Amino acid sequence: MTPDYEMIIIGGGPAGLTAGIYAARARRKTVLLEKHGTGGQMALTWEVENYPGVEKISGYDLGQRMEQQARSFGLEIRSLDVTGVASGGGLHRVGTTEGELTCRALVLASGARNNRLGVPGEAELTGRGVSYCATCDGAFYQGVPVAVIGGGDTALEEALFLTRFASRVFLVHRRAEFRGTRLLQERVAAEPKIEPVLEAVVERVEGSDGVTGLALKSVRTGAASRLAVEGVFVFVGWTPNTEFLAGFVPLDAKGFIPTTQNLETPVPGVFAAGDCRAKVLRQISTAVGDGALAATMADHYLSH
């Protein structure tokens, strides 16, 4: 049976777009499937300053440049939601909301999404004061206090961004020190609008029609406290977008895809790249490297 494509790439973030550039330049008949707009989590980043060769750029603009470059080499990009993947007869079958597509090599670059806190009030107030994207929603909180939950790079970056709008930014973290890079920690410490709230966890998001505050508990003493805020921005890690792969490739305990150093999965002809892959560092630069290697190895697989 002749497949629809030589290669299918699932996911349109920096890993998927880079894989698309390499596949298209290799003259492989390739399609990239992305249910949302291209760029992935990168598109929600207000400022990227650690991508080599680019001093500063918005994540959205960087994603648009990557897409334009991929299309210039002839990459086909389709807005489709992938519902499942299977293999058989030497082909990989990708189920979508508009039917099945087949290929001989498959690159999984489905990315990851923000974790939830899982506390009372969070789900009920999502979109009414609880957000997972400061770039998307920060402007709605002009002149009012907000809280950012988390201590990694994303939380620190988003807290700094929110100082453009909010009157006060409480940075709530369960540990005694932030985990973000030293440069970002120095910027946070120098920003008078940011107030760290360390060794504290959120017990409840308060409010009915909108957020009115956070109920906190001290990790060290167990003492309860309250923060009066009108917005809550949550950045406490990532969950991979791999539910549709259950039973197709092995997943680790957190749902990420383990691979070899050449980004191979145990399924012949299937490779994984970017934030959906089990690895230590998740950055735009590492996603781009993953995408380049995955597409190159997929090209070698098709050749041999």
C-alpha positions in Angstrom: 0.0 0.0 0.0 1.3 3.4 -0.9 1.2 5.8 2.1 -0.3 9.2 2.0 3.0 10.7 3.1 6.6 9.6 3.6 6.7 11.5 6.9 4.1 12.9 9.3 5.0 15.3 12.1 2.5 15.7 14.9 2.9 19.1 16.6 3.7 22.6 15.4 5.9 23.9 18.2 9.6 24.7 17.6 10.5 20.9 17.5 7.8 20.1 15.0 8.5 23.2 12.8 12.2 22.4 12.8 11.6 18.8 11.9 9.4 20.1 9.1 12.2 22.4 7.8 14.6 19.4 7.7 12.1 17.0 6.2 11.0 19.5 3.5 14.7 20.3 2.6 15.3 16.6 2.3 12.5 16.6 -0.3 10.4 14.1 1.7 6.7 14.3 1.2 5.7 15.5 4.6 2.8 17.0 6.5 2.8 18.7 9.8 -0.4 18.3 11.9 -1.3 21.0 14.5 -4.7 21.4 16.0 -4.0 24.9 17.2 -1.9 27.7 15.7 1.8 26.9 15.1 4.4 27.9 17.7 3.2 25.8 20.7 4.0 27.1 24.1 6.7 29.3 22.5 3.9 31.4 21.0 2.7 32.4 24.5 6.1 33.7 25.6 6.2 37.5 25.6 10.0 37.8 25.2 12.7 35.3 24.2 16.2 36.4 24.9 18.2 33.1 25.1 17.8 31.8 21.5 21.2 31.9 19.9 21.7 34.6 17.3 18.5 36.5 18.2 19.0 39.1 21.0 15.3 39.6 21.8 12.1 38.5 20.1 8.5 37.6 21.1 7.8 33.9 21.1 4.9 34.5 18.7 7.1 36.3 16.1 9.8 33.6 16.4 7.1 30.9 15.7 5.8 32.8 12.7 9.3 33.0 11.3 9.8 29.3 11.8 6.5 28.5 10.0 7.3 30.9 7.1 10.7 29.2 6.7 9.2 25.7 6.8 6.5 26.7 4.2 9.2 28.2 2.0 10.7 24.7 1.5 7.3 23.3 0.6 6.2 21.8 4.0 2.4 21.1 4.1 0.8 22.2 7.4 -2.7 21.1 8.2 -4.9 22.1 11.1 -6.1 18.7 12.4 -6.6 17.2 15.8 -4.9 13.8 16.1 -7.1 11.2 17.9 -4.8 8.2 17.8 -1.9 6.4 16.2 -1.4 2.8 15.2 1.1 0.7 13.2 0.7 -2.2 10.8 1.8 -3.5 7.5 4.9 -1.3 7.5 2.8 1.8 7.8 1.9 4.2 10.7 -1.7 5.2 10.7 -2.6 8.6 12.2 -6.3 9.1 13.1 -7.6 12.6 12.9 -10.9 14.4 13.2 -11.1 14.3 9.4 -10.0 10.8 8.7 -6.9 8.6 8.7 -3.5 9.5 7.2 -0.7 7.0 6.6 3.1 7.3 6.5 6.3 5.3 6.8 8.1 7.6 9.3 6.5 9.5 12.2 7.8 12.3 14.3 6.0 12.9 17.6 6.4 16.6 18.7 3.1 17.1 20.5 4.6 19.3 23.3 3.3 19.8 26.8 0.8 22.0 28.7 0.8 23.7 32.0 0.0 21.6 35.1 -2.9 22.5 37.3 -2.7 23.1 41.1 -5.7 20.8 41.7 -7.1 22.9 44.6 -10.6 23.9 45.3 -11.7 27.0 43.3 -9.1 26.6 40.5 -11.3 24.9 37.9 -14.4 26.9 38.8 -12.5 30.2 38.4 -10.4 29.4 35.3 -11.0 32.2 32.8 -12.4 34.3 35.6 -9.2 35.2 37.4 -7.2 32.0 37.1 -4.9 31.9 34.1 -2.0 29.8 32.7 -0.8 32.5 30.3 0.3 35.9 31.5 1.0 37.0 27.9 -2.6 36.2 27.0 -4.3 37.7 30.0 -2.0 40.0 31.8 -3.5 43.2 30.3 -6.8 42.4 32.1 -5.2 43.1 35.5 -4.3 46.7 35.1 -3.6 48.3 38.5 -4.7 45.3 40.6 -2.7 42.8 42.7 -2.1 39.3 41.3 -0.3 36.2 42.3 2.1 34.0 40.3 2.4 30.4 41.5 5.8 28.6 40.8 9.5 29.1 41.1 11.0 28.0 37.8 12.1 30.1 34.8 8.5 30.4 33.4 7.1 31.6 36.7 9.8 34.2 37.1 9.6 35.4 33.5 5.8 35.8 33.7 6.0 37.6 37.1 8.3 40.1 35.5 6.0 40.5 32.6 3.0 41.1 34.8 4.7 44.1 36.5 3.7 46.0 33.3 0.1 45.8 34.4 -0.5 44.7 38.0 -0.1 47.0 41.0 1.6 44.1 42.9 2.8 40.7 42.0 3.0 38.1 44.7 5.4 35.2 43.7 4.3 32.2 45.6 6.7 29.2 45.8 6.7 26.1 48.0 10.4 26.1 48.5 12.8 28.4 50.3 14.5 29.4 47.1 13.4 29.9 43.5 14.6 27.3 41.0 14.9 29.7 38.0 18.2 30.8 36.5 20.3 33.3 38.5 19.8 36.1 36.0 16.0 35.9 36.4 16.3 35.7 40.2 18.4 38.8 40.2 15.8 40.6 38.0 13.0 39.5 40.3 14.9 40.7 43.4 15.4 44.1 41.8 11.8 44.6 40.8 9.9 46.6 43.5 6.5 45.4 42.4 7.3 41.7 43.0 6.9 40.3 46.5 8.1 36.7 47.1 6.0 34.5 49.3 8.2 31.5 49.9 7.6 28.2 51.6 3.9 28.5 51.0 1.4 26.4 49.1 -2.1 27.3 47.8 -4.9 25.6 49.6 -7.8 27.2 47.9 -8.6 29.9 45.3 -11.3 32.1 46.7 -14.1 33.9 44.9 -17.4 33.4 43.2 -17.8 35.5 40.1 -14.1 36.2 40.1 -10.9 35.7 42.1 -10.8 37.6 45.4 -7.9 35.9 47.1 -5.8 32.8 47.8 -5.8 30.7 51.0 -2.2 29.7 51.7 -0.5 27.3 54.1 3.1 27.6 55.3 5.1 24.5 54.4 7.4 25.0 57.4 4.9 25.8 60.2 1.5 24.8 58.7 0.1 28.3 59.5 -2.7 29.6 57.4 -2.7 32.9 55.6 -4.5 34.8 52.9 -3.5 36.9 49.9 -5.9 39.4 48.5 -5.5 39.2 44.8 -7.7 39.5 41.7 -5.7 37.3 39.4 -3.8 34.0 39.8 -1.3 32.8 37.2 -0.2 29.2 37.6 3.2 27.9 36.4 4.0 24.7 38.3 5.5 22.3 35.7 4.2 20.5 32.6 2.1 17.6 31.5 3.0 16.1 28.1 0.4 16.0 25.3 0.7 12.2 24.9 -2.6 10.8 25.9 -3.4 9.8 22.3 -0.2 7.7 22.3 -1.2 5.3 25.1 -0.5 1.8 24.0 1.4 2.9 20.9 4.8 3.8 22.3 6.0 3.4 25.9 5.5 6.4 28.2 7.2 7.1 31.5 5.4 7.6 34.8 4.7 11.2 34.0 3.6 10.5 30.4 6.7 11.6 28.6 8.2 9.6 25.8 11.5 7.9 26.5 13.9 7.7 23.5 17.4 6.7 22.5 20.1 9.3 22.0 19.0 9.4 18.3 15.4 10.1 19.4 14.1 6.7 18.4 11.2 5.0 20.2 10.9 1.2 20.3 8.5 1.4 17.4 10.5 1.3 14.1 10.2 4.5 12.2 8.8 6.5 15.1 10.8 9.3 16.7 10.0 11.8 19.4 11.2 15.4 19.8 10.7 18.5 22.0 8.7 18.9 25.2 6.8 15.6 24.9 10.1 13.7 25.2 11.6 12.5 28.5 14.6 14.8 29.1 16.2 17.2 31.5 15.9 20.6 29.8 12.9 21.9 27.9 13.8 25.1 26.0 13.2 26.4 22.5 16.8 25.7 21.7 16.7 22.1 22.8 13.4 21.6 21.0 14.9 22.9 17.8 17.9 20.5 18.2 15.5 17.6 18.8 13.4 18.5 15.7 16.5 18.6 13.5 17.8 15.3 14.8 14.4 13.5 14.7 13.8 14.5 11.1 17.3 13.6 10.1 17.0 10.1 11.7 13.5 9.7 10.1 15.1 10.6 6.7 17.8 7.9 7.3 15.1 5.4 8.2 13.2 6.1 5.0 16.4 5.7 3.0 17.4 2.4 4.5 
